[in-house]
Amino acid sequence: MSEAKAFDVIVVGGGHAGCEAASAAARMGARTALITHKIETIGEMSCNPAIGGLGKGHLVREIDALDGLMARVADRSGIQFRMLNRSKGPAVWGPRAQIDRALYRQAMQDEILNHENLTVIADGVEDLIVEDGRVQGVIGESGETYNAGAVVITTGTFLKGIIHRGAGRIPAGRVGEKPAIGLSDRLYALDLPMGRLKTGTPARLKSSSIDWDRLEMQPADAEPIPFSFATAKIEVPQISCGITFTNAAAHKIIADNINQSAVYSGAIAGRGPRYCPSIEDKIHRFADKTRHQIFLEPEGLDDDTVYPNGISTSLPCDVQDRFIREIEGLEEVEILEYGYAIEYDYVDPRALDAGLQVKAINGLFLAGQINGTTGYEEAGAQGLVAGLNAVRHTRGEERATFDRAEAYIGVLIDDLVTRGVTEPYRMFTSRAEYRLSLRSDNADQRLTARGIELGLVGPVRVEMFHVKQSALESGREVLKSAAMTPNEAQKLGWKVNQDGQRRSAWEFLAYPTIAMTSIETAFDQVAALSDPIKSQLEIEAMYAGYIERQKEDVAALRREESLVLPEDLDYGAVGGLTNEVRAKLETIRPATLGQAGRIEGMTPGALTALLAFVRRRPDRKRSANG
C-alpha cells in the first residue's frame, strides 16, 4: 500500500452535492480532494434534465449568491429558460431551465477539473477511518488511504442502490454504475440512524420517432433570464418542449398490471417522493382523473433522446412499451432506455447538526440524497454548506449556519435536521415563512455579503457585487428624491388619493396600477437608470410596505432563536416533559429554543419548562452568536 495522501477536506462523490462541497472548500483555500468512481461522470444529471423551478430556483440563485457553481453551469447549458409563476408576485417566481445534459456535464467538469486547491481522484470509497469518534480520512477501493481533517459524503442514490423494473432487481447507483456497498455497511456499523428511500425515472424516448406535429409545443421565454447574477446574457440556442397526455387506454394497461410494479408488488420498502409520483401512483391515487400531463423534454441540442416528464415508472419493460404507445404522438415511439425505480440507503438527517456534521462523529459531514432529499438543487445547497463547515471544522472555527429568515438554504437545512424526513424532501416556496423577503431576485443582496465574510466568494464576484450594490443604492436615492403632487399624478392617469401630499417615485411604485414604465416616462432621472437596476428596484418598492411588517416577524423569530441550548443539556433533568418529547429532544438535540419549538409534538408547556430550566443554568449563552 502506498503512503497515505493528505488533504484538509475530502469530498466523496462527484454529483451536484459533491461538486458544490468541493468547490466551496477549495474556494476557502483548503487543500481539497474530490473522490469519485468516474471522473467522466462528474456533473452527470441522473434524472430530469432541468435545473430550478418553484422553490428550487430560489436555491440555485442562493448557491450562486455564495459563488457556487450550479447557476453558472446551468447558464452555459440551458436550452429552454422559463420563469414559472409569472402571473403571480415576484416572491414566488421560479426560474427554471431545460438543460443540455452533455453541455452541463462538460461545463461542470471544466469548473471542477480546473479549480484551484482541488484535486480530483478516480477511486471508490469503501471505508472511513474513524478514531476516538473523529474521522481521519477514507480508504479507497484501490486500497489507497486518503487522510483529512474532515470528510463530506455525497453519495446520492449509490448507498446499496438497487434498480427495480417489474420483478427485476439490479444492484446499481444508477444505470451502468455499481452501488456503494462497503461505505453503506460502514455507516450502519457506526450506529447511524438509517433507512431506505426510493425515487424513479421514466423511459427515455427517441426524438425522431415522436410525431411532434400532433403535439402542443411550449417555447422558451422570449428573453431568457439567467440563473447567475454574473451572467449578462444567455448565449445557448433555445428550444421548445412538447406537451401530451396519458389517456384511458394507457390508464387501463397500467391499472391491469399495477401488481407487476416494483412499488406495488412489495419489492421496494423505501418511500418515494409524494410530489413527484410514479405514473402507477397517479393512476392509483387519482383514479378520477382521465389524463395526466406529460412534458416531452429534449435532452440536448445534438441529442436524439427525450425525457417524458410525468410518467416515471417501475413497471416491466413490456408493459411500458404498451402504455407509452397508447399516448398521442408516441404511437410509433422507440424506447431507448426503460424507466425504473431506484431504492437506496439514507441517514436520518436529525443525526446532523445545522452545519450538516454528524453529531456522533467529529469531522464527518453529509450532503444531498444521503440526507433524505430529492433534487439537484437541494443537493447542491447542502453540498455548499457542508463544504463550508468542513473547512471551518478543520480550522477550529464555529459552524456557519443560515436561518429561516435569511435563506431558503436555511429553511431546507432546518427542516431536515429538526423534523427529519418520511419521504424524499423537496423544496417549495410554501415551506418558507418569510418568502416575501426571500425572493429569487434578491438572493445576492441577502447572501453575498455573508459569503464574502465567510471566505466563499472570489474576487471577481466581490467586485461585481459592490458595483451592483452601489448602483442599487444610487437608484433608490433617485426614486426617493423624484416626486410629484397627487394632482400632477392624476394628469398622468394615475389613480392616487387627492390629499395634496407629494409622493416620491418610490412610493408611487407601491401602487399595483403604477409600473416602472410609467414612472420612467414621468421622471427623466429614473429613465436614465439601467434596465436591470430598474427591474430590481421596482420589485423592492412593490414589497417595501410588506417587508417592513415582515421584519418585525423576523425580529421575533430571532429573539426566539436567540437562546442557545447547551450541547450537553440533560433533558432527563428537565421537569414537565413527556417521555415522547424528551426522547425527541435527546435525538435531535436542538441548537436553540427556536429549533426546539419546531420539533413535531413540541408543546408550549414543554418549551416553557425547557426555557426555565436553561435560564437557571449558570453557563447559559444569551444568543446563538455567543
Phi, psi and omega in degrees: 000137181284166180297142182299141176266138187246136177222169172281313183227135173246132175247128181256114178112133183253028176276201186292319177293317182296318180296316180291322179296314182295317180295317180299314180297317181292322178299330180278001176093006180281144173287110191241140174241132171253115181253123183215151182305310184228122178297327183290349178256008174301131180080013180293137174264100190290331185236242185298129178278066180209153177234138174094198184124192183289119184083312180295321179298326176298318179298319180297317179296324179289321174302316180295320180300334178263016175070026176285183192263327195305315183294314180298319181292320177297323179295332179276352187225001183284129183246359171204095179272132176218138174264110181282154178067029181302329183287349180253184183290156182303337181297332182245014172298140181236101176295133181216148177218133166288139190242142168279112186305314184294318180294321180295312180301315181294318180294320179293319178294325176301318180292310187289316185285348179243021186275131176297142178070011185238124175253128179257129185235129176272104180192153170271161176246118184259338186206157174255146173262111182234125179229127178053043177073016181230131178286139182242350182154197181223162175242128183275164174302331180289349186093352180291142175257133179237118182262148178196158177279345178206147179231133176247120180260124181225069191269001177057233181262017188275342183291104183049041180295138177227126176272134180241127167227111184056232179275352182283141179226127182232117174298121182192149173277325166201174186306125176085002181230134186288152181281170175263104183267309184299318181294321177298314179301322181295320179294320175298319182294337178277005177064031174283145178287116187231163179202190181238138173232169177220156170218172184216171181213150180275174173297157172256135187247153178274119186302318185290350178260003178268140178273080185297331183297338182269359187252150169289141181245142181245112183279169172285166174299145181298324177237092184301134177261120182295160172285314188276138175292346181267354181266122181283321186202144176280124183257347183285136177303143183256147184234174173253154173251155179265156177233129174220184185217149168290172182212180185300321181295317178295319180299321181296318179298317180295313182297320181293338184242015187297333178293345177271350177293137180300329181290318186268350178275350182091004182289336183251127179269329185288150178272145180261173181288123181296329187268002176219064188286157174289166178294330175297316178299317182298315181296321183285314187278332182238058185297340181281345181279134182270347179201156177230139184287143177232128173262124179266105191250109176302141184269359178176162180294325182244028183240132181271016182260139178236137178260113180274088186291115179129354180231044171303140186202155171236023177289159177301157184301319182294326178289321175301316177307312187290311186286327180295322183281359171275349186274139183301131180090347184245015185300328182245021188292148173258127181267121183272327179209131182279151178294162179201163169255147176232131181250141186205163178279148171219164178255132177303117186293349175291351175278359182252157170269181185290352174263005180071023172270139175294124186299326186275349184227110182298125175089001179257122181241147180234144179208142175098211186295340175298339178265009175090017179259170173228144177110144179296320187291315177299321179295313181299318180297315178295320180302316180300314181293320179293318178297317177302311185283335174297317178295314181299325177297315181294338181264001180074022181265156177294151180297151176257132180229163177239131183269172187293336180273355187255327188195151170299330175302320178294321177298312181304306186288322178296318177302316184294307189280343180265314187258341185070192181224147171246354177205163179305127186278134178231140182279138172226155176297331182293345180283343184264123179291334188243044188291342176296327178263340179266062183270159178290333184285338185246020183301323180291321179294328179284324196238338188294321177299321177295320178296323177296315179300324182276353180084017182272342191254128181283167187298325180296313180292325178300312180298315180300319181296315182295322178297315180294317180299320179295318180294321178294318180296318177297320179296320178298318180298320178298312182294326182278341179266333178284124186213163175204165180278162176301326179294318177294321178295321181297323179296336177274359181089009180276134180266102179225161179297132179272068183256006178078000184271124177294140179235146179278163176301326177300316180290321179298326181293343178286344177284129182296341182267357182244113183260168180300327179299325177286321181297316184288338174289326183276333185232112181299324182294332176286319180300334182285345179290154180289154182301315179299321180292318178298318180298315181296315183289330177298318179293317179302312182295322180301320185263359190307312181296318180294321183295321179300317178292324180291330178301326177295321177295320180295319178299321178295319178300316184290329174295320179294320182287344193292337182274113180281135175264122183303143181296332182261019183301130179270097183291340176294338181268355180275118179283157175085008178258139173288161179299323181295313180295318180299319180297319180293321177296321178295322182289311187277326184046068183300148182280331183224167176297323179299316178295321178299323181293340181267000177288134181302130178091354179290133181252158176304322179297319179294321178295320179298317179296319180294316179300313181298319181295315183293322181294336178281345181287131182291339185260014186293149174265146183281329184211169180293343179265008174099000000 
